[in-house]
Amino acid sequence: MKLHITILPGDGVGPEVTGEAVRVLRTVLDLYGYDASFEEHPIGGVAIRQFGVPLPEATVRACMNSQAVLLGAVGGPEFDSLPAGQKPESGLLALRQALGGYANLRPAIAYGAIAECSPVRPEIIKGTDILIVRELLGGIYFGEPRGISDGPVSAAHNTMRYSVPEIERVARVAFYQAQKRHRKVTSVDKANVLETSQLWRQTVARVGGDYPEVKLEHVYVDACAMRLITHPGSFDVIVTENLFGDILSDEVAVISGSLGMLASATIGGKVDLYEPVHGSAPDIAGRGVANPLGAIASAAMLLRHSAGLEQGARDIEDAIREVLDAGHRTADLSPQHSNSGRAGDSQRGRAKRVVSTAEMGALVESAVGDVTDRRRAYHAV
């Protein structure tokens, strides 16, 4: 199979983590005999410096002509003074609209090896494996009218709007994903206050009738935020609107131990987009300390959703787990960032070693080969 992938390294630590994701991705595609090509283009701050715009037309064309897009991160403090439509983040929003992906998938896994990195007690997060399905092209981020008005008293306004088709299509993604997992969907809204949430709840409930094997529950967003910390293992698939999904998916970083662990996939449009959840982190850019595991896990999602290579995706995910189990850590997962005194690696006698961004990528790449070799050896017996 031929696979053409557009790489958008972006700003800050984006090029560093994306480079390691591409390294692992190339290895897996080679192992499975895929004919893959990669093409790199600018977006965000680097595009502003080169072309004066955050999303050049050439970048859009390249993305539209590929099977998948892998993005690093965008943004930086030097661009904060630019008008809203000219900032790096506006390029990302425009790209999402151009690609048409309306469902953002954000998994959050509690790895036992790094349980002490979470501020939540290990016994609470143990076994947690959540997939948040966030609607990405509607809601208050895109609703019109919006703006800031001048006058005797300055005021600002945004519009939250959803239609039945917008809700229905993302709900079906959530139920489909739940069918392949633990068959439970939690729909998150604020139906006791917002009319958009009332329509959301009605529509999701109706769609749920087409999936009788999947259990559906409705939870208010504030209750969900609390339950994610007190009982995260009670969730399987969470589906929610754009603003709530943005906030909740960052909250679950505490379960994984670091924002650097979180991957995402934006699917449903003409071309799917994959990116780690973390930002550009300009304060640590160029130091080789960024955590590439979120970007590498995003590459695994690319294999699953765009290449149809489920086993290759699992190989990467198993390799990440093995590297963590072996005690390797980037700086964000190191002892000074974790909660000392917790029952964790030290009690199990596992030595920890802090590694650089590139070293972590190399470790995962090597582990992928080991995982694949072991599985093939088992099949040959």
N, C-alpha and C positions, 0 to 999 in steps of 0.2 A: 504494500500500500504506500502511496505517496502522501506526504504530509508537509504542507508549507506553513510555517509559523512565523508571524511577525513579532519581533522582540522590541519592546519599548522600555529601555532601562530607566529613563526618567531622571530624577534628581536625588541629591543626598546619597543615602545608602542604596538607592535603587539599583545602580549599575553593579554594586558589589554582590547583593543577594541574587539578582537576576542572573549574573554570571555563573553562580553556583547551581542555580536551578537548571540553566541550560546545560551545564556539564552533566548533571545527573540525567536529564531528559535525553541527551544524545546517547548516553550509555545504554539506557533502557531501549530506546528505539533501535539501536544497533543490535542489541541482544535478540530482539524480536523480528529483525529483518525488515524494518521500515525504511523506506527511502525518504528521509526527512531533509528539508532545507530550511534555513533560518535567514531572515532579513531584518536588519536593525534600523530603527527610525527614531527621531527625536519627538518628545512630548514634554509639556510642562515648562519648567524654568529653562532648561537647556534649549528648548525650541524658541522661547522668547529671546534668549541671547543670540541665537543664530538667525532667526527669521522674523522676530518681532511679534509673533503670535504663539499661543500655547499649544495649538493643534494645527500644524501646517497641512495643506491639502494633500501633499505627497504622502504624509503619514496616514491620512484617512484612506487614500486609495490603496496603499499597501495593506492596510488592515482588512479592507473589504475584499481584497484579492487573496486572502489567506484562509486556511481552515481554522486557525486559532490565533489569539493574541495573548502574549505573556507580558505583563506590565510590572515594573518595579515599584515606583512611588513618585509622586509629584509634589512640588511646593518648596518653599523656603522663605525665611524672614525678609530677604532682600526684595521680595515681590509683594509684600503686604500692603504697600502704599499704592499699588496699581488699582485702577477701577475694577469693580467686581467681574465684569465680562472679560477682562484681560489677564486675570490671575491664572497661575498654573492649574488650579483646581477647576476652572471653567473649561479648560481643555479636556480634562477627564470627563466632566459631565457631558460635554459635546460629543466625545467619543462614545460614551455609553448610549447616547441617543442615536448616533449614526449606526452603531452596530445593532441596536434594537433589542438587546438583552433585557428582559423585564424581571427575571428571577435571579436573585443573588443568593448563592448557596454558601453558607459559612459554618463549617464544622468546628466543634470545640471538643477536644478529647482530654481527659484527665490521665496523663501518663503516670503510672505508679512510680517510675524512677525519679520523677521531678516533683512529686507531690509536695515536698517541703518548700517548693518555690511559690506555692499558692498561699495567700493570706487566709484561705479557708482551710479548716482542719482536714487532714487527709481522710479521716473516716467519713466525712461528709461528701467529698468529691469522688471517692473511690468508685471506679467503674463508670463514671459519667461519660457519655458519648452523645452529644447533641448536634443536630443539624438545624441551623436557623435558615429559613427560606424567607428572604426579604424582598418585598415588591420594590422595584428599583426605578421605574420611570413615571410614577404618579405621585399623588399626595402633595404635601405642602412644599416640597422642593421644586416642583414644576408647575404648580397651580397658578393660574392667572385670575384676577389681577394681583399684582404685587408691587411694592415700591415704598419709597419714603417721600412724604409730602412736607413741604415747608409752609410755614404760616405762623400765626401768633404762638401756637403750640405745635412743635414738630411731632409727627406721628409716622408710624410705619405699619404696613399691612402685608400679610401673606394669605394665600388661599389654599385650604386643604380640600381637595376634590378627588373623588373616585367614581368610576363608572362600573356597572356590573361586569362587562367584559374584562376590564382590567383586574378586578378581584378574582373572577372565575379562572382566568388562565394561570395566575400564580398559585391559586388554591390547588389546581390540578397537578401542578409540579410538586407541591408538598405531599399530596396524597400518593402520587406515584413513587416519590422517594421513600415514603413511609412503608409502602408495600415491600420494598427491598430491605427494610430495616426491622424495627420492632412493632410496626403497625399501629402507631399512635401519632396523632396530630394534635397539637395544642395551638389553637387560633387565638392570637393576642389582639385585643382592641380596647377601646374605652367607650363601649356602647352605652354606658350609663350617662354620658355627657355629650358625645359627638354623634351627629347624624351620619357622618361618613362611616363611623364605626358600627352604627346600627345596620347600615347597608352591607358593610363588610361581614358582620355576623350572620345576617340572613343569607347572603350569597354563599359563604363558606359552608353553612349548614346544609344548604341545598346541594352543593357539589358533593358534600360528604355522603349523601344518600347514594351516590354512584359507586362508593367504595365501602360496602358493608363490612368488609373484613378489617377495616381500619377504624380504631376507636378515635372519636373526636371529642375534645373538650374545649370550652371557651373560657378564657381567663383575662381579666382586666390587666392592663399593662403594668400598673403599680404592684399588683399582687404577683405578677410574673417576675418582676425585678427582684422582689424579696425572695421568692421561691427559688430563683436561680442560685441564690447564695445559701439558703437554708436546706434545700432539698433538690439539688440539680439533677440527681439521678432519676427523678420522676419524669423527666422530659425525654422525648425521642426526637420528633420533628416539630419545630416551632414555625408557624407561618404568621407573618404580620406585615403591616404597611411600612412605607419607606422610613419615616422618622423614627417610629418605635424600633424598627429593625436595626437602624443605624446605632441607636443607643444600646440596645440589648446585646447586639453582637459584640460590641466592645466590652460590655460588662463581663461576658463569659471568658474574656482573657484571663480573669483571675482564676478560673478553673484550670486552664492550661498552664498557668504559671508565668506567662509572659505574652504580651501582644505579638512578639516575634514568632510565636508558634502558630499563629492563626492564618489559614489559607482561605481563598474564596474563588468562586466561579460564578460568572454572570452568563446565564444561558437563556435560550428562547428566541434569540434574534437571528440575524443573518450570519453573524460570526460570533463565537463565544469568546469571552474575555476572562483571563485568569490573573490574579494578583494577590499578594499577601495583604492582610488587613492593616498592617502597621503603616505609618507615614514615612516621610523621607528622612527623618531624624538627622538634620544637618549638623547637629552638635557632635555626632560621632562619625560622620561621613569621612571616608578615607583612612580611617584608623584600623580597619580590619577587625572590628569587634562586633559588627552587626550580626544578628541571628538570621541565617539564611533558611531555617527550617520551614518558616511560613511560605517562602517563595518556592522551596522544593516541594512542599506538600501541594502548592497550587499547580505545579507541574504534574503531580500525580493526578489531580483532578482533570487536567487537560487530557491526559491519556484516557481517563475514564469517560469523559463526556464528549470529547471531540474526536479522539482517535478510536474509540470503541475498544480500548485495550485495558480491560478490567484487571487482568492478571498483572500487567505492568504497573498499574496504579497501586495494586496491593503490594507488589514487590518494593516500591518506594516507601510506602507506609510502614511495611515491616522493617525495612532498613532503618528508617528514622527511629523506630522503637528500639531496635537492637543497639544503635549507636548511643542512645540515651541510657539504655540498660547497662552499657559498658562503662558509663560514668563520664562520658564526654559532654562538656558544657560550653556554650558561649557565655560572654560576660554577663548577659542579662539573667542567666540561669546559674551563675556562680554563687558560692556560699554567702558572699557579702550582700547579694540581692535577695537571698532566700530567708526563710524564717528559722533562725538558729534555735536549737532545742527541740524542734519537731521530730517526731519519729519518721525517719526517712532513710536515705542512703547510708548515713553513718552507722545506724544500728545494724544494717545488713552487711557491714564491712566492705562496702563498695567504695573504691577510691574515685574521687572526682578529679577531672583534668580540664582546665579551662583552655579552649582552643580558639583559633582565629576563625574568621568567616570562611576563608579558603580551606583551612584544615577541616572544618565541619563538612563542607561540601565534598572534600576528598574522602572523608570517612563514610559518608552516606553512599557515595559512588562505589566505594569498595564493598560496603555491606550489601548493596544491591546485587553485585556479582555473586557474593556468597549466598544470598537468599535464593537467587535463581539457580545456582549450581546445586544447592541442597535439594531443591524441589525436583530438579531434573534427575538427580541421582535416585531419589525416592521412587520416581516414576519408572526408572530403569530396573529397579530391583524385582 
